[in-house]
Amino acid sequence: CSLYEDCSTTRTVALNAEVWFRSVLTYDNWGDQVTSQAAFVEETAYAEIYSSSTTTCSNDYKIEQKCTTTNACSVEECEDYCTADDDCWFIFSLQTGGCFLYTNCEETRTSGAAGSTLVKGVTTQCDGVVVDYDAISAANSQPYDDNYDILFADSTTTCSTTFKLSQPCTASAACSDADCVAACTDDSACTHAFSLNAGADGGCILYSSCDQTRESGAAGNTFSKLTSRRNLQSRRRLQDILRELSPFSNPCPPDPIRDDEVVYSDSTTTCSTDYKLSQPCNANNPCSTSDCFNSCLDDADCSFFLHIGDLEVDGGCMLYSSCDSVRTAGTNGYTFEVVETYPTTTQDPNIEPEPECKYAEYCVFDNMFQTKKACGNIEIERTCSNGNPCDLEECTNLCNLFDGCEYVRHSVLGACLLFDECVDTKTLVFKGTTYQKPHDFTTEEKTTTTTTTTTTTTT
């Protein structure tokens, strides 16, 4: 008996045998087996954070350059180099064939050539990529404060003397890490500070760059200044991107229900030909409205379709990517938009659906599922934040405890916002789902305050 974790490649052995493939069984909510599928195994994968851009990671975080224009490699080969290096979390694959590996990407630079910057993550069961934000943060140099990172900690490696600006402190006139960093802050040309003796008082050297390094005779901490508001903004933008890729809740949303809605009915007004994708049916090869809809579903770029003629009669069909501008066609027809909705409750398909938001279930409100769209009304409470998250069950329980709470928004990072109404909408930074409290919900958990009245009788 031999056990394997993978069987993507095979070999020939001397004796015949049976090879068994381990699978898992999936059941629906009523205990019936619905499918049999292989056990899911995570694999290393990459998500793009800067696409076809000259913006990429700072050279402060560069591990090495694996490929060049004269010794080019593909994006996939660049990813493989990073996968083989435990310290690598980011790659920059140039359109000219170059490949750079990085430990971090909080600060950025402008490259001379465009390319794609990607971050290392793992696959999910819904074909997405999830990035371990906390692992990247832990693997990289710890921040000293809001304005400096420790580039080299307790190390003899520091910036080249080519970039030396000044030496405000020496062994005989020593200063602390904080004093050395303060001296760099006071010098607008300073980008890096080397504080010798790593925590104890010692010398201090300021530099204008750290693109090249040297080995010092004594160890110390080299600090990297987040030199401008632009760098601070790029750092926050990266954190936003990675947090979006590190969902607090299950990364796999339910499959959307795709349907069509009439935009222009029995009208010559339809989408502009600027957005035309194809014409799968015409007068010589007509099709039904249903066939036209299915043709649109088969095209990932299709958002609108036109059925030419009467709805009940086969006719022409045109597919469009958008309908931001319109035209006047020569024949009447019906223009439809493909819309996606998400299931809000799980019910036995053999039972007639009950009205929305029954049985003490919180339902997705107004299709606001995994979107940056949120209620625009004033929050009555923000019980959890992205930095201090809670799960969806905790969020809905908190709504049950607050008088007037009718809607909750739970973000992918675990923030929980409570609203008493959701008439207006606004756009937030992070995606989340807005739920409506069940109409017939009554709770026994609501906190009550018992007031005791004491009556005093005067004789």
C-alpha positions as CSV (number, residue, x, y, z in Angstrom):
1,C,0.0,0.0,0.0
2,S,1.5,3.3,-1.1
3,L,0.1,6.8,-0.2
4,Y,0.4,9.9,-2.4
5,E,-0.5,13.5,-2.0
6,D,-0.6,14.1,-5.7
7,C,-0.9,12.1,-8.9
8,S,-0.4,14.7,-11.6
9,T,2.5,12.6,-13.0
10,T,2.6,8.8,-13.3
11,R,5.1,5.9,-13.5
12,T,5.1,2.2,-14.5
13,V,5.6,-0.4,-11.8
14,A,6.3,-4.2,-12.1
15,L,3.0,-5.5,-10.8
16,N,-0.6,-4.5,-11.6
17,A,-2.4,-2.6,-8.9
18,E,-5.4,-0.4,-8.3
19,V,-5.0,3.4,-7.8
20,W,-7.8,4.9,-5.7
21,F,-8.6,8.6,-5.7
22,R,-9.9,10.1,-2.4
23,S,-13.0,12.2,-2.8
24,V,-15.4,14.1,-0.5
25,L,-19.2,13.9,-0.6
26,T,-21.3,17.0,-0.7
27,Y,-24.9,17.1,0.6
28,D,-27.7,19.7,0.3
29,N,-29.5,21.1,3.3
30,W,-32.0,18.1,3.3
31,G,-29.3,15.4,3.5
32,D,-29.4,14.3,-0.1
33,Q,-26.1,13.7,-1.8
34,V,-25.8,16.2,-4.7
35,T,-22.2,15.8,-6.0
36,S,-19.0,14.0,-5.5
37,Q,-15.8,16.0,-5.9
38,A,-12.1,15.8,-5.1
39,A,-10.9,17.2,-1.9
40,F,-9.7,20.8,-2.4
41,V,-6.0,21.4,-2.2
42,E,-4.6,25.0,-2.0
43,E,-2.0,25.9,-4.5
44,T,0.3,28.9,-4.8
45,A,-1.2,31.6,-7.1
46,Y,-0.7,35.3,-7.8
47,A,-3.0,38.3,-7.9
48,E,-2.2,41.5,-9.9
49,I,-1.9,44.7,-7.9
50,Y,-0.4,47.0,-10.7
51,S,-1.3,46.1,-14.2
52,S,0.6,47.3,-17.3
53,S,2.2,50.0,-15.2
54,T,5.6,51.6,-14.5
55,T,4.6,51.6,-10.8
56,T,6.2,48.7,-8.9
57,C,7.9,47.9,-5.6
58,S,10.8,50.0,-4.2
59,N,14.3,48.6,-4.6
60,D,14.5,48.7,-0.8
61,Y,12.6,45.4,-0.9
62,K,14.4,43.8,-3.9
63,I,15.7,40.3,-3.4
64,E,17.2,39.8,-6.9
65,Q,16.6,40.2,-10.6
66,K,16.0,36.8,-12.1
67,C,15.5,37.7,-15.8
68,T,16.6,40.6,-18.0
69,T,15.6,41.9,-21.5
70,T,18.5,39.8,-23.0
71,N,17.7,36.8,-20.8
72,A,13.9,37.1,-20.7
73,C,11.3,35.0,-19.0
74,S,7.5,34.9,-18.9
75,V,5.2,35.9,-16.1
76,E,4.6,32.3,-15.2
77,E,8.4,31.6,-15.0
78,C,8.8,34.8,-12.8
79,E,6.0,33.4,-10.5
80,D,7.8,30.1,-10.3
81,Y,11.0,31.9,-9.1
82,C,9.0,33.6,-6.4
83,T,7.2,30.4,-5.3
84,A,10.6,28.7,-4.8
85,D,11.8,31.6,-2.6
86,D,10.2,31.7,0.9
87,D,11.2,35.3,1.3
88,C,9.5,36.4,-1.9
89,W,6.0,37.9,-1.7
90,F,5.9,40.2,-4.8
91,I,7.1,40.0,-8.4
92,F,7.5,42.6,-11.1
93,S,7.3,41.0,-14.6
94,L,8.2,43.5,-17.2
95,Q,6.7,43.5,-20.7
96,T,10.3,43.4,-22.0
97,G,10.9,40.0,-20.2
98,G,12.6,41.2,-17.0
99,C,11.7,39.7,-13.6
100,F,12.3,41.1,-10.1
101,L,11.5,39.4,-6.8
102,Y,10.6,41.5,-3.7
103,T,9.9,40.9,0.0
104,N,7.5,43.8,0.3
105,C,5.8,46.5,-1.7
106,E,4.7,49.1,0.8
107,E,6.9,51.8,-0.9
108,T,6.9,52.0,-4.6
109,R,9.1,53.4,-7.4
110,T,8.7,54.3,-11.1
111,S,10.3,51.8,-13.4
112,G,11.7,52.7,-16.8
113,A,9.6,50.1,-18.5
114,A,6.0,49.0,-17.8
115,G,5.0,45.6,-16.5
116,S,2.7,43.8,-14.0
117,T,3.3,43.6,-10.2
118,L,1.8,40.6,-8.5
119,V,1.4,39.4,-5.0
120,K,1.8,35.8,-3.9
121,G,-1.3,34.0,-2.4
122,V,-3.2,30.7,-2.6
123,T,-6.1,29.5,-4.6
124,T,-9.6,29.2,-3.2
125,Q,-12.4,26.8,-4.1
126,C,-14.1,29.4,-6.1
127,D,-11.2,30.0,-8.4
128,G,-10.1,33.2,-6.6
129,V,-6.8,34.1,-4.9
130,V,-6.5,34.9,-1.2
131,V,-3.4,36.6,0.2
132,D,-2.2,36.1,3.7
133,Y,-1.8,39.8,4.6
134,D,-0.7,39.0,8.2
135,A,2.0,36.6,6.9
136,I,3.4,39.3,4.6
137,S,3.4,41.9,7.4
138,A,5.1,39.4,9.8
139,A,7.8,38.4,7.2
140,N,8.9,41.9,6.5
141,S,10.8,44.5,8.5
142,Q,8.9,45.7,11.5
143,P,7.7,49.4,11.4
144,Y,9.5,51.7,13.7
145,D,6.8,54.3,13.7
146,D,4.3,55.8,11.2
147,N,7.1,57.5,9.2
148,Y,9.9,54.9,9.3
149,D,10.5,51.2,8.7
150,I,13.5,49.3,10.0
151,L,15.2,48.3,6.7
152,F,18.1,46.3,8.3
153,A,17.7,45.4,12.0
154,D,20.8,44.9,14.2
155,S,22.9,44.3,11.1
156,T,26.2,45.5,9.6
157,T,24.5,45.9,6.3
158,T,23.6,49.6,5.6
159,C,23.6,52.2,2.9
160,S,26.6,52.9,0.7
161,T,28.8,55.9,1.7
162,T,28.1,57.2,-1.8
163,F,24.8,58.5,-0.5
164,K,26.2,59.9,2.9
165,L,24.8,63.3,3.9
166,S,26.2,63.8,7.4
167,Q,27.1,62.2,10.7
168,P,25.3,64.0,13.4
169,C,26.4,61.5,16.1
170,T,29.6,59.6,16.8
171,A,31.0,57.2,19.4
172,S,32.2,60.1,21.5
173,A,29.0,62.2,21.0
174,A,26.5,59.3,20.9
175,C,22.7,59.5,20.4
176,S,19.8,57.1,20.5
177,D,17.8,55.5,17.7
178,A,15.0,58.2,18.2
179,D,17.6,61.0,18.0
180,C,19.1,59.6,14.8
181,V,15.6,59.3,13.2
182,A,14.7,62.8,14.4
183,A,17.9,64.1,12.7
184,C,16.8,62.4,9.4
185,T,13.3,64.0,9.7
186,D,14.9,67.4,10.1
187,D,16.9,66.9,6.9
188,S,14.6,67.1,3.8
189,A,17.3,65.3,1.7
190,C,17.5,62.4,4.1
191,T,15.8,59.1,3.2
192,H,17.7,56.6,5.4
193,A,19.3,56.8,8.9
194,F,21.9,54.3,10.3
195,S,21.9,54.2,14.1
196,L,24.9,52.2,15.4
197,N,24.7,49.9,18.4
198,A,21.1,48.8,17.6
199,G,19.1,50.3,20.5
200,A,21.9,51.6,22.6
201,D,23.4,55.0,22.2
202,G,25.9,55.2,19.4
203,G,26.8,56.9,16.1
204,C,24.4,58.1,13.5
205,I,24.8,58.5,9.8
206,L,22.3,60.0,7.4
207,Y,21.9,59.1,3.7
208,S,20.1,60.4,0.7
209,S,19.4,56.9,-0.8
210,C,20.1,53.3,-0.1
211,D,20.0,51.9,-3.7
212,Q,23.5,50.5,-3.0
213,T,24.6,48.9,0.3
214,R,27.9,48.3,2.2
215,E,29.1,46.3,5.2
216,S,29.8,48.5,8.3
217,G,32.4,47.7,10.9
218,A,29.7,47.8,13.6
219,A,26.1,46.6,13.6
220,G,23.1,48.9,14.0
221,N,19.6,49.7,12.8
222,T,19.1,51.2,9.3
223,F,15.8,53.1,9.1
224,S,14.0,53.9,5.9
225,K,11.9,57.0,5.8
226,L,8.4,57.0,4.2
227,T,9.7,60.0,2.4
228,S,6.5,61.7,1.1
229,R,2.7,61.8,1.3
230,R,2.7,59.9,-2.0
231,N,4.6,57.0,-0.4
232,L,2.3,57.0,2.6
233,Q,-0.7,56.9,0.2
234,S,0.8,54.0,-1.9
235,R,1.5,52.1,1.3
236,R,-2.1,52.5,2.4
237,R,-3.3,51.6,-1.1
238,L,-1.3,48.4,-1.0
239,Q,-2.8,47.6,2.5
240,D,-6.3,48.2,1.1
241,I,-5.6,45.9,-1.9
242,L,-4.2,43.1,0.3
243,R,-7.0,43.4,2.8
244,E,-9.5,43.1,-0.1
245,L,-7.7,39.9,-1.1
246,S,-7.8,38.7,2.6
247,P,-11.5,38.4,3.2
248,F,-12.6,38.1,6.8
249,S,-15.5,35.8,5.8
250,N,-15.8,32.9,3.3
251,P,-14.2,34.1,0.0
252,C,-16.6,32.2,-2.1
253,P,-20.0,34.0,-2.7
254,P,-23.1,32.1,-3.7
255,D,-23.6,31.7,-7.5
256,P,-25.5,34.6,-8.9
257,I,-28.9,34.2,-10.5
258,R,-28.7,35.7,-14.0
259,D,-31.8,37.1,-15.5
260,D,-32.9,39.8,-18.0
261,E,-34.7,43.0,-17.7
262,V,-36.3,45.0,-20.5
263,V,-34.6,48.3,-21.1
264,Y,-36.4,49.4,-24.4
265,S,-39.7,47.6,-25.2
266,D,-40.9,47.3,-28.8
267,S,-38.8,50.3,-29.7
268,T,-36.3,51.4,-32.4
269,T,-34.0,52.7,-29.6
270,T,-31.3,50.3,-28.7
271,C,-27.6,50.3,-27.8
272,S,-25.0,52.0,-29.9
273,T,-23.0,49.9,-32.3
274,D,-19.9,51.2,-30.5
275,Y,-20.6,48.5,-28.0
276,K,-21.6,45.7,-30.4
277,L,-19.9,42.3,-29.7
278,S,-21.5,40.0,-32.2
279,Q,-24.7,39.2,-34.1
280,P,-25.4,35.5,-33.5
281,C,-28.8,35.6,-35.3
282,N,-30.2,37.5,-38.3
283,A,-33.1,37.4,-40.8
284,N,-31.6,34.4,-42.6
285,N,-30.8,32.6,-39.4
286,P,-33.3,33.8,-36.8
287,C,-33.5,32.7,-33.2
288,S,-35.9,33.1,-30.2
289,T,-35.6,35.6,-27.4
290,S,-34.4,32.8,-25.1
291,D,-31.7,31.8,-27.5
292,C,-30.5,35.4,-27.8
293,F,-30.4,35.6,-24.0
294,N,-28.4,32.4,-23.8
295,S,-25.9,33.7,-26.4
296,C,-25.4,36.7,-24.2
297,L,-24.8,34.5,-21.1
298,D,-22.2,32.5,-23.1
299,D,-20.2,35.7,-23.8
300,A,-18.4,37.0,-20.6
301,D,-18.3,40.6,-22.0
302,C,-22.0,40.7,-22.9
303,S,-24.2,42.9,-20.6
304,F,-27.1,43.8,-23.1
305,F,-28.8,42.1,-26.0
306,L,-31.3,43.1,-28.6
307,H,-34.0,40.8,-30.0
308,I,-35.2,42.2,-33.3
309,G,-38.9,41.9,-34.0
310,D,-41.7,40.5,-31.9
311,L,-40.9,38.7,-28.6
312,E,-42.9,35.6,-29.6
313,V,-41.3,35.3,-33.1
314,D,-37.8,34.3,-34.0
315,G,-35.7,37.2,-35.2
316,G,-32.3,38.8,-35.2
317,C,-30.1,39.0,-32.2
318,M,-27.3,41.5,-31.3
319,L,-25.0,41.4,-28.2
320,Y,-23.5,44.5,-26.6
321,S,-20.9,45.1,-23.9
322,S,-22.6,48.3,-22.7
323,C,-25.5,50.6,-23.4
324,D,-24.1,54.0,-22.2
325,S,-25.1,55.5,-25.5
326,V,-27.9,54.6,-27.8
327,R,-28.9,54.7,-31.5
328,T,-32.1,54.4,-33.6
329,A,-32.5,51.1,-35.4
330,G,-34.4,50.5,-38.6
331,T,-36.7,47.9,-37.0
332,N,-38.5,47.7,-33.6
333,G,-37.2,45.3,-31.1
334,Y,-36.6,44.6,-27.4
335,T,-33.4,45.5,-25.7
336,F,-32.6,43.6,-22.5
337,E,-30.0,44.1,-19.7
338,V,-28.5,41.0,-18.1
339,V,-28.8,41.4,-14.3
340,E,-27.3,39.4,-11.5
341,T,-29.1,38.7,-8.2
342,Y,-27.9,36.6,-5.3
343,P,-29.9,34.1,-3.3
344,T,-30.9,35.5,0.1
345,T,-32.3,32.5,1.8
346,T,-32.0,28.7,1.5
347,Q,-35.3,27.0,1.0
348,D,-36.4,23.6,-0.2
349,P,-37.1,24.1,-4.0
350,N,-40.2,21.9,-3.7
351,I,-41.8,24.3,-1.3
352,E,-43.5,27.6,-2.4
353,P,-41.1,30.4,-1.3
354,E,-42.3,32.5,1.7
355,P,-42.2,36.3,1.6
356,E,-38.7,37.7,2.0
357,C,-37.1,37.9,5.5
358,K,-39.0,35.4,7.4
359,Y,-38.0,32.7,10.0
360,A,-35.6,35.1,11.8
361,E,-33.2,35.2,8.9
362,Y,-31.2,38.2,7.8
363,C,-31.6,38.7,4.1
364,V,-29.4,40.5,1.6
365,F,-31.0,43.9,1.0
366,D,-31.4,45.4,-2.4
367,N,-28.7,43.2,-4.0
368,M,-26.0,44.8,-1.9
369,F,-23.9,41.6,-1.8
370,Q,-20.1,41.8,-1.7
371,T,-20.1,45.3,-3.0
372,K,-18.7,48.7,-2.0
373,K,-22.3,50.1,-2.2
374,A,-23.8,50.6,1.3
375,C,-26.6,52.4,3.1
376,G,-26.0,56.2,2.9
377,N,-28.0,57.1,6.0
378,I,-26.3,58.0,9.3
379,E,-25.1,54.9,11.2
380,I,-26.8,54.4,14.6
381,E,-23.8,52.4,15.7
382,R,-20.4,51.1,14.4
383,T,-19.9,48.1,16.7
384,C,-16.9,46.5,15.0
385,S,-14.2,48.0,12.8
386,N,-11.7,46.6,10.2
387,G,-9.1,46.7,12.9
388,N,-11.3,45.2,15.6
389,P,-13.5,42.8,13.5
390,C,-16.4,40.5,14.4
391,D,-18.1,37.8,12.4
392,L,-21.6,38.1,10.8
393,E,-23.4,36.3,13.6
394,E,-22.0,38.7,16.1
395,C,-22.9,41.6,13.9
396,T,-26.6,40.5,13.6
397,N,-26.8,39.7,17.3
398,L,-25.7,43.3,18.0
399,C,-28.4,44.6,15.7
400,N,-30.9,42.5,17.7
401,L,-29.8,44.3,20.9
402,F,-30.1,47.9,19.5
403,D,-33.5,49.5,19.4
404,G,-34.3,50.8,15.9
405,C,-31.7,48.7,14.1
406,E,-33.2,47.5,10.8
407,Y,-30.1,47.0,8.6
408,V,-26.6,45.7,9.1
409,R,-23.6,46.0,6.9
410,H,-20.8,43.4,7.4
411,S,-17.6,44.2,5.5
412,V,-15.1,41.6,4.1
413,L,-12.7,42.8,6.9
414,G,-15.3,42.3,9.7
415,A,-16.5,45.8,10.3
416,C,-20.2,46.0,11.4
417,L,-22.4,49.0,10.8
418,L,-25.9,49.3,12.1
419,F,-28.6,51.5,10.4
420,D,-32.3,52.3,11.3
421,E,-33.1,53.0,7.6
422,C,-31.5,52.4,4.2
423,V,-33.1,54.9,1.8
424,D,-29.9,56.6,0.5
425,T,-26.7,54.8,-0.7
426,K,-23.0,55.6,-0.7
427,T,-19.8,54.0,-1.8
428,L,-17.3,52.8,0.8
429,V,-13.6,51.6,0.5
430,F,-14.1,48.0,1.3
431,K,-16.6,45.5,-0.1
432,G,-19.3,44.2,2.2
433,T,-22.9,42.8,2.3
434,T,-25.9,44.7,3.6
435,Y,-28.6,42.7,5.3
436,Q,-32.2,43.5,6.4
437,K,-33.5,42.4,9.7
438,P,-36.4,39.9,9.5
439,H,-39.8,41.6,9.5
440,D,-41.3,39.2,12.1
441,F,-38.2,39.1,14.3
442,T,-38.7,39.3,18.0
443,T,-35.9,38.8,20.4
444,E,-35.7,37.7,24.0
445,E,-32.1,38.6,24.2
446,K,-32.7,42.4,24.1
447,T,-31.3,44.0,27.3
448,T,-33.9,45.5,29.6
449,T,-33.4,47.8,32.5
450,T,-35.5,47.2,35.5
451,T,-36.4,50.3,37.5
452,T,-37.3,49.9,41.1
453,T,-39.6,52.5,42.7
454,T,-39.4,53.0,46.4
455,T,-42.4,54.6,48.1
456,T,-41.7,56.4,51.4
457,T,-44.6,56.9,53.8
458,T,-44.3,59.8,56.2
459,T,-46.3,59.6,59.4
